[in-house]
């Protein structure tokens, strides 16, 4: 159990954001947990671009090397954009990156025209590992630090959460609706 947990928004869509910060479509949160005087810091997602994340972190006085882990909530480009560049910016070998095993599947839309909505070029498995990342791919809850864990795969239990017609994937060479199996978050005991 943590003594405290602070969540700080680093990237989101609000325009204008307050002060010298940049807003863009996407999301990134900094979680700072404390337990018996020990501090652990992790990111949930990195937003759409490493430039905006880096700019906002710098404006808040947050150094990438102070981050202990990264959790990717799902494959969308506006949550994973520039992930390899962020991992490299930590300067750490074996920097923990936690995600669902389905994160790297093809994920796309064809409305109004074919476009990739998942992990983009330069942010794939090999790029993350080359940047110093150590991938922990788990559909189950995964321990991040004492008192913090990923939620594991979040089950779809209502009709509006189920596979829609908007997002598609490829399974065994066939186009199918994408049920977003990689949807996950972070849970804390405070």
BAFI-3210 file (N, C-alpha, C; in Angstrom, 3 decimals, decimal comma, padded with zeros to 6 digits):
// residues 190
n [1|2|3|4|5|6|7|8|9|10|11|12|13|14|15|16|17|18|19|20|21|22|23|24|25|26|27|28|29|30|31|32|33|34|35|36|37|38|39|40|41|42|43|44|45|46|47|48|49|50|51|52|53|54|55|56|57|58|59|60|61|62|63|64|65|66|67|68|69|70|71|72|73|74|75|76|77|78|79|80|81|82|83|84|85|86|87|88|89|90|91|92|93|94|95|96|97|98|99|100|101|102|103|104|105|106|107|108|109|110|111|112|113|114|115|116|117|118|119|120|121|122|123|124|125|126|127|128|129|130|131|132|133|134|135|136|137|138|139|140|141|142|143|144|145|146|147|148|149|150|151|152|153|154|155|156|157|158|159|160|161|162|163|164|165|166|167|168|169|170|171|172|173|174|175|176|177|178|179|180|181|182|183|184|185|186|187|188|189|190]
n.u [000,842|000,561|001,811|001,130|-000,198|000,298|-001,114|-000,334|-001,180|000,423|000,212|-002,507|-005,726|-006,715|-007,254|-006,727|-003,868|-002,829|-000,364|003,017|002,656|002,115|-000,647|-002,064|-003,793|-004,182|-002,716|-001,019|000,117|001,768|002,647|003,289|004,365|004,596|006,227|007,069|009,104|010,367|010,370|008,586|008,294|006,223|005,064|001,903|001,222|002,434|001,494|000,973|003,237|006,757|007,978|006,097|005,552|008,159|008,626|006,600|007,282|009,803|009,081|007,838|009,889|010,616|012,703|013,492|015,095|014,338|012,152|010,700|009,272|007,148|003,814|001,797|-001,359|-002,962|-002,856|-003,184|-002,012|-002,017|-001,446|000,881|002,790|006,032|007,220|009,578|011,546|011,122|011,819|014,541|015,384|015,465|017,867|018,393|019,293|017,414|014,938|011,781|008,920|005,604|002,941|000,086|000,080|-001,046|-000,447|001,110|-000,295|-001,768|-003,704|-006,346|-008,314|-010,834|-012,340|-012,631|-010,865|-008,264|-006,275|-003,637|-004,030|-002,756|000,311|002,935|005,275|008,621|008,159|007,858|008,211|010,961|012,223|011,685|013,066|015,678|016,102|016,559|014,549|012,806|010,551|007,594|005,151|001,938|-001,224|-002,366|-002,709|000,152|002,984|004,296|005,551|005,910|002,662|001,659|000,313|-000,199|-003,469|-003,963|-005,643|-008,617|-011,811|-014,424|-017,641|-020,099|-022,455|-021,712|-018,986|-018,012|-016,644|-016,489|-017,489|-015,709|-012,866|-010,376|-008,643|-006,111|-006,441|-004,971|-004,588|-007,037|-009,456|-010,877|-013,246|-011,772|-011,428|-010,110|-008,306|-006,151|-006,610|-005,865|-004,912|-003,596|-003,454|-003,730|-002,821|-003,663]
n.v [-001,174|002,226|005,303|007,737|009,067|010,857|012,267|013,639|015,496|015,353|015,497|016,410|017,181|019,809|023,118|026,489|025,179|025,880|028,375|027,869|025,508|022,900|021,740|018,794|016,389|013,483|011,640|011,656|010,738|011,479|009,526|009,697|007,948|007,427|005,743|005,012|006,991|006,411|007,166|006,584|006,872|006,929|006,705|006,825|006,179|008,164|010,198|011,827|012,763|012,840|015,296|017,149|015,927|015,988|018,785|019,674|018,202|019,269|021,930|021,545|020,786|018,102|015,445|013,094|010,899|010,530|008,940|005,818|003,706|002,801|002,565|001,420|002,159|001,323|000,592|002,920|005,625|008,162|007,744|006,400|007,660|008,375|006,756|005,190|007,159|008,557|006,528|006,233|008,742|008,509|007,406|004,955|001,524|-001,370|-000,215|-000,356|-001,173|-001,591|-003,394|-004,677|-007,920|-007,766|-005,299|-004,600|-005,308|-005,050|-002,137|-000,309|002,070|002,447|004,541|007,853|006,921|004,465|004,260|004,024|003,493|002,546|001,572|003,470|003,832|003,496|003,225|000,610|-002,734|-003,534|-001,028|000,136|-001,626|-001,317|001,304|001,010|-000,021|-002,420|-004,724|-005,738|-007,745|-008,348|-009,784|-010,009|-008,495|-006,575|-006,231|-003,059|-001,475|-001,434|-001,380|-000,458|-001,430|-002,687|-002,835|-005,010|-006,698|-005,042|-006,144|-006,207|-005,420|-004,344|-003,444|-001,080|-001,094|-003,122|-004,766|-002,529|-001,085|000,732|000,466|-001,725|-004,889|-007,304|-010,749|-013,758|-013,133|-012,080|-009,482|-008,120|-006,888|-004,819|-005,559|-004,164|-005,456|-004,790|-002,851|-001,231|-000,144|001,597|000,567|001,409|000,979|002,862]
n.w [000,000|-000,826|000,612|-000,457|-003,557|-006,449|-009,339|-012,389|-015,207|-018,262|-021,043|-023,040|-024,609|-024,202|-025,232|-024,873|-023,094|-019,741|-019,035|-020,200|-021,619|-024,071|-025,896|-027,322|-029,373|-027,598|-024,819|-021,703|-018,528|-015,456|-012,748|-009,360|-006,762|-003,225|-000,583|002,602|002,487|000,098|-003,341|-006,303|-009,793|-012,613|-016,013|-017,582|-020,661|-023,510|-025,051|-028,258|-029,578|-029,153|-028,913|-027,806|-025,326|-024,210|-024,156|-022,337|-020,044|-019,518|-018,960|-016,532|-014,976|-014,929|-015,297|-017,823|-017,034|-014,437|-014,389|-013,646|-014,848|-017,655|-018,692|-021,268|-022,319|-024,443|-028,003|-029,613|-031,649|-030,478|-027,881|-027,802|-029,325|-030,345|-028,454|-028,464|-028,707|-026,308|-024,438|-025,064|-024,207|-021,456|-020,877|-019,816|-019,578|-020,248|-019,534|-018,035|-019,883|-019,902|-021,245|-023,063|-024,646|-027,218|-028,231|-030,513|-032,797|-036,148|-036,538|-037,606|-039,561|-042,075|-042,843|-043,450|-045,327|-045,751|-042,889|-040,554|-037,119|-034,978|-033,330|-034,580|-037,351|-036,411|-033,735|-032,996|-031,615|-031,947|-032,175|-029,670|-027,979|-028,991|-028,223|-025,572|-024,057|-022,058|-022,701|-021,108|-021,639|-020,891|-020,344|-017,943|-014,632|-013,759|-011,713|-010,775|-008,888|-005,304|-004,232|-006,654|-009,807|-013,150|-014,613|-016,129|-018,822|-019,613|-019,325|-021,771|-021,106|-021,684|-024,275|-025,689|-025,410|-026,896|-029,899|-032,543|-035,702|-036,542|-035,917|-037,140|-037,573|-038,484|-038,626|-038,947|-041,658|-042,379|-042,461|-039,599|-037,133|-034,651|-031,345|-029,412|-027,470|-025,934|-024,033|-021,063|-017,713|-014,819|-011,472|-008,033|-004,588|-002,008]
ca.u [000,000|001,308|001,472|000,459|-000,090|-000,037|-001,246|-000,155|-001,377|001,537|-000,267|-003,943|-006,297|-007,249|-006,655|-005,287|-003,446|-002,370|001,069|003,826|002,536|001,543|-001,704|-002,275|-004,629|-003,429|-002,758|000,097|000,036|002,861|002,219|004,359|003,956|005,533|006,041|008,165|010,166|010,828|009,539|008,592|007,621|005,932|004,166|000,859|001,197|003,394|000,872|001,078|004,576|007,780|008,310|005,163|005,826|009,444|008,429|005,804|008,066|010,841|008,416|007,490|011,109|010,661|013,737|013,144|015,835|013,701|010,998|011,069|008,598|006,125|002,727|001,048|-002,735|-003,435|-001,988|-003,448|-000,869|-002,061|-001,010|002,167|003,624|007,366|007,583|010,996|012,340|011,045|012,621|015,945|015,681|015,705|019,264|018,477|019,235|016,339|013,869|010,561|007,752|004,576|001,818|-000,619|000,736|-001,648|-000,132|001,748|-001,102|-002,259|-004,902|-006,585|-009,670|-010,971|-013,384|-013,088|-009,876|-007,387|-005,247|-003,181|-004,332|-001,990|001,725|003,421|006,638|009,626|007,791|007,575|008,922|012,407|012,670|011,631|014,172|016,930|016,206|016,867|013,358|012,602|009,106|006,894|003,850|001,105|-002,665|-002,720|-002,123|001,606|003,503|005,152|006,277|005,070|001,447|001,240|000,313|-001,088|-004,743|-004,157|-006,688|-009,914|-012,830|-015,549|-018,814|-021,339|-022,561|-020,980|-017,558|-017,661|-016,022|-017,311|-017,140|-014,731|-011,488|-010,202|-007,335|-005,926|-006,249|-004,695|-004,749|-008,421|-009,871|-011,917|-013,383|-010,780|-012,100|-009,207|-008,002|-005,001|-007,031|-005,478|-004,550|-002,781|-004,211|-002,874|-003,324|-003,241]
ca.v [000,000|003,480|006,380|008,767|008,969|012,088|012,076|014,913|015,412|015,896|015,757|016,202|017,928|021,136|024,268|026,429|024,723|027,010|028,634|027,635|024,124|022,635|020,728|018,083|015,203|012,406|011,597|011,137|011,081|011,129|009,044|009,729|007,241|007,476|004,700|005,028|007,874|006,042|007,735|005,895|007,687|006,211|007,338|006,092|006,703|009,215|011,165|011,633|013,070|012,986|016,719|017,778|015,343|016,525|020,206|019,825|017,690|020,259|023,069|021,161|020,394|016,645|014,870|011,728|009,886|010,339|008,052|004,437|002,752|003,306|001,655|001,850|001,731|000,645|000,821|004,121|006,515|009,347|007,311|005,714|008,382|008,725|005,956|004,804|008,356|008,799|005,504|006,610|009,959|008,169|007,013|003,719|000,216|-002,200|000,618|-001,152|-000,739|-002,601|-003,278|-005,914|-008,622|-007,425|-003,900|-004,376|-005,835|-004,013|-001,478|000,703|002,456|002,643|005,551|007,843|006,259|003,616|004,926|003,281|004,173|001,880|001,909|004,036|003,532|004,035|002,953|-000,809|-003,541|-003,464|000,344|000,317|-002,393|-000,677|002,544|000,664|-000,503|-003,838|-004,918|-006,719|-007,831|-009,206|-009,539|-010,058|-007,405|-006,707|-005,362|-001,956|-001,085|-001,779|-000,572|-000,079|-002,504|-002,485|-003,514|-006,122|-006,473|-004,625|-006,852|-005,482|-006,051|-003,735|-003,360|000,034|-001,358|-004,237|-004,416|-001,697|-001,147|001,768|-000,015|-003,045|-005,513|-008,489|-012,004|-014,820|-012,604|-011,673|-008,246|-008,341|-005,768|-004,850|-005,450|-003,437|-006,313|-004,280|-001,763|-001,443|001,057|001,389|000,552|001,699|000,794|004,051]
ca.w [000,000|-000,903|001,537|-001,261|-005,010|-007,171|-010,779|-013,070|-016,640|-019,038|-022,401|-023,280|-025,720|-023,898|-025,918|-024,602|-021,771|-018,935|-019,002|-021,393|-022,040|-025,397|-025,927|-028,584|-029,254|-026,987|-023,369|-020,920|-017,109|-014,567|-011,431|-008,373|-005,558|-002,105|000,446|003,574|002,032|-001,245|-004,400|-007,585|-010,809|-013,841|-016,978|-018,284|-022,033|-023,854|-025,948|-029,704|-030,085|-028,117|-028,771|-026,871|-024,012|-023,748|-023,865|-021,122|-018,916|-019,233|-018,326|-015,162|-014,270|-014,809|-016,146|-018,250|-016,280|-013,124|-014,572|-013,349|-015,731|-018,565|-019,047|-022,459|-022,060|-025,646|-029,151|-030,412|-031,898|-029,615|-026,551|-027,963|-030,288|-029,877|-027,284|-028,540|-028,424|-024,866|-023,753|-025,254|-023,429|-020,052|-020,758|-019,029|-020,224|-019,675|-018,987|-018,100|-020,651|-019,653|-022,169|-023,396|-025,757|-028,515|-028,534|-031,813|-033,902|-037,072|-036,013|-038,634|-039,968|-043,517|-042,988|-044,837|-046,168|-044,963|-042,088|-039,379|-035,857|-033,935|-033,187|-035,837|-037,775|-035,499|-032,343|-032,848|-030,618|-032,143|-031,887|-028,215|-027,407|-029,417|-027,447|-024,180|-023,372|-021,760|-022,792|-020,291|-022,283|-020,053|-020,313|-016,523|-013,857|-013,704|-010,648|-011,215|-007,672|-004,164|-004,212|-008,011|-010,796|-014,292|-014,383|-017,042|-019,823|-019,081|-020,107|-022,359|-020,496|-022,163|-025,722|-026,296|-025,321|-027,768|-031,168|-033,405|-037,118|-036,841|-035,883|-037,733|-037,438|-039,312|-037,899|-039,919|-043,009|-042,614|-041,810|-038,593|-036,195|-033,573|-030,048|-028,512|-026,325|-025,172|-023,151|-019,667|-016,979|-013,627|-010,234|-006,869|-003,237|-001,250]
c.u [000,892|000,890|000,728|000,677|-000,546|-000,086|-001,233|-000,329|-000,213|001,122|-001,755|-004,437|-006,712|-006,499|-007,378|-005,025|-002,917|-000,859|001,753|003,693|001,850|000,497|-001,694|-003,188|-003,763|-003,465|-001,456|-000,048|001,320|002,263|003,437|003,834|005,027|005,171|007,277|009,365|010,744|009,833|009,699|007,782|007,423|005,026|003,109|000,717|002,165|002,796|001,129|002,483|005,555|008,135|007,403|005,396|007,108|009,317|007,698|006,540|009,140|010,245|008,033|008,715|011,232|011,687|013,338|013,861|015,259|012,509|011,454|010,434|007,601|005,099|002,017|-000,358|-003,378|-002,629|-002,169|-002,259|-000,853|-001,775|000,406|003,143|004,970|007,826|009,062|011,894|012,297|011,921|014,100|016,321|015,918|017,170|019,465|018,481|018,150|015,260|012,540|009,423|006,733|003,397|001,183|000,098|000,176|-001,292|000,337|000,968|-001,425|-003,568|-005,181|-008,062|-009,672|-012,048|-012,809|-012,117|-008,943|-006,331|-004,921|-003,465|-003,550|-000,569|002,255|004,860|007,624|009,327|007,454|008,444|010,439|012,948|012,692|012,809|015,527|017,175|016,545|015,689|013,369|011,094|008,637|005,461|002,994|-000,360|-003,181|-002,188|-000,622|002,151|004,474|006,071|005,384|003,872|000,945|001,320|-000,486|-002,376|-004,831|-005,298|-008,007|-010,999|-013,916|-016,819|-020,141|-021,301|-021,744|-019,473|-017,092|-017,024|-016,991|-016,882|-016,008|-013,311|-011,419|-008,809|-007,260|-005,691|-006,128|-004,980|-006,154|-008,723|-011,027|-012,077|-012,364|-011,487|-011,263|-008,854|-006,895|-005,354|-006,678|-005,084|-003,626|-003,700|-003,247|-003,607|-002,790|-003,815]
c.v [001,244|004,428|007,488|008,501|010,289|011,763|013,452|014,713|016,086|016,275|015,483|017,228|019,365|022,233|025,495|025,804|025,941|027,136|028,260|026,227|024,005|021,542|020,051|016,903|014,079|012,519|011,053|011,647|010,656|010,700|009,057|009,113|007,340|006,391|004,713|005,844|007,541|006,576|006,897|006,738|006,864|007,021|006,333|006,799|007,863|010,266|010,825|011,873|013,285|014,449|017,403|017,234|015,935|017,991|020,397|019,299|018,704|021,466|022,810|020,742|018,897|016,105|013,448|010,646|009,651|009,387|006,600|003,394|003,486|002,210|002,252|001,268|001,013|001,163|002,154|005,073|007,723|009,006|006,731|006,459|008,795|007,918|005,566|005,994|008,698|007,802|005,852|007,803|009,675|007,809|005,708|002,489|-000,588|-001,386|-000,127|-000,468|-001,871|-002,346|-004,658|-006,589|-008,266|-006,001|-003,684|-004,935|-004,711|-003,446|-000,298|001,003|002,589|003,685|006,906|007,157|005,465|004,439|004,076|004,105|003,581|002,406|002,344|003,605|004,218|003,791|001,488|-001,472|-003,380|-002,084|000,614|-000,398|-001,774|000,610|002,284|000,140|-001,999|-004,043|-006,038|-006,748|-008,841|-008,801|-009,543|-008,816|-007,649|-005,746|-004,318|-001,494|-001,502|-000,825|-000,129|-001,285|-002,067|-003,244|-004,837|-005,768|-006,119|-005,280|-005,904|-006,159|-005,432|-003,622|-002,243|-000,129|-002,397|-003,792|-003,614|-001,857|-000,194|001,226|-001,455|-003,570|-006,669|-009,685|-013,116|-014,357|-012,145|-010,400|-008,558|-007,073|-005,919|-004,592|-004,708|-004,265|-005,761|-003,156|-002,096|-000,128|000,721|001,436|000,748|001,350|001,947|003,988]
c.w [000,000|000,215|000,808|-002,739|-005,610|-008,654|-011,427|-014,568|-017,356|-020,458|-022,436|-024,282|-025,434|-024,643|-025,408|-023,240|-021,037|-018,999|-020,301|-021,973|-023,389|-025,259|-027,290|-028,314|-028,709|-025,484|-022,803|-019,494|-016,404|-013,234|-010,520|-007,093|-004,495|-001,102|001,333|003,094|000,665|-002,274|-005,665|-008,560|-012,078|-014,736|-017,414|-019,616|-022,226|-024,789|-027,404|-030,237|-028,945|-027,899|-027,754|-025,465|-023,432|-023,343|-022,529|-019,886|-018,521|-018,516|-016,888|-014,340|-014,051|-015,808|-016,550|-017,444|-014,887|-013,188|-014,421|-014,268|-016,609|-018,788|-020,254|-022,358|-023,235|-026,833|-029,875|-030,455|-030,961|-028,145|-026,600|-028,871|-029,719|-028,686|-027,317|-028,224|-026,933|-024,106|-023,870|-024,385|-021,947|-019,816|-020,018|-019,937|-019,507|-018,975|-019,142|-018,866|-020,555|-020,585|-022,362|-024,576|-027,138|-028,974|-029,969|-032,999|-034,895|-036,526|-036,939|-038,818|-041,482|-043,818|-042,588|-045,784|-045,243|-044,225|-040,869|-038,136|-034,697|-033,852|-034,557|-036,123|-036,833|-034,035|-032,097|-031,785|-030,737|-031,793|-030,384|-027,562|-027,762|-028,613|-025,982|-023,395|-023,167|-021,688|-021,866|-020,815|-021,539|-020,159|-018,874|-015,815|-013,678|-012,653|-011,195|-010,091|-006,510|-004,127|-005,568|-008,941|-012,014|-013,985|-015,117|-017,979|-019,149|-019,929|-020,614|-021,863|-020,928|-023,680|-026,337|-026,187|-026,331|-029,067|-032,020|-034,843|-037,457|-036,925|-036,366|-037,421|-038,423|-038,402|-038,923|-041,343|-043,353|-041,836|-040,861|-037,752|-035,068|-032,254|-029,008|-027,272|-025,435|-024,228|-021,700|-019,016|-015,816|-012,411|-009,054|-005,580|-002,408|000,138]
res [x|x|x|x|x|x|x|x|x|x|x|x|x|x|x|x|x|x|x|x|x|x|x|x|x|x|x|x|x|x|x|x|x|x|x|x|x|x|x|x|x|x|x|x|x|x|x|x|x|x|x|x|x|x|x|x|x|x|x|x|x|x|x|x|x|x|x|x|x|x|x|x|x|x|x|x|x|x|x|x|x|x|x|x|x|x|x|x|x|x|x|x|x|x|x|x|x|x|x|x|x|x|x|x|x|x|x|x|x|x|x|x|x|x|x|x|x|x|x|x|x|x|x|x|x|x|x|x|x|x|x|x|x|x|x|x|x|x|x|x|x|x|x|x|x|x|x|x|x|x|x|x|x|x|x|x|x|x|x|x|x|x|x|x|x|x|x|x|x|x|x|x|x|x|x|x|x|x|x|x|x|x|x|x|x|x|x|x|x|x]
***
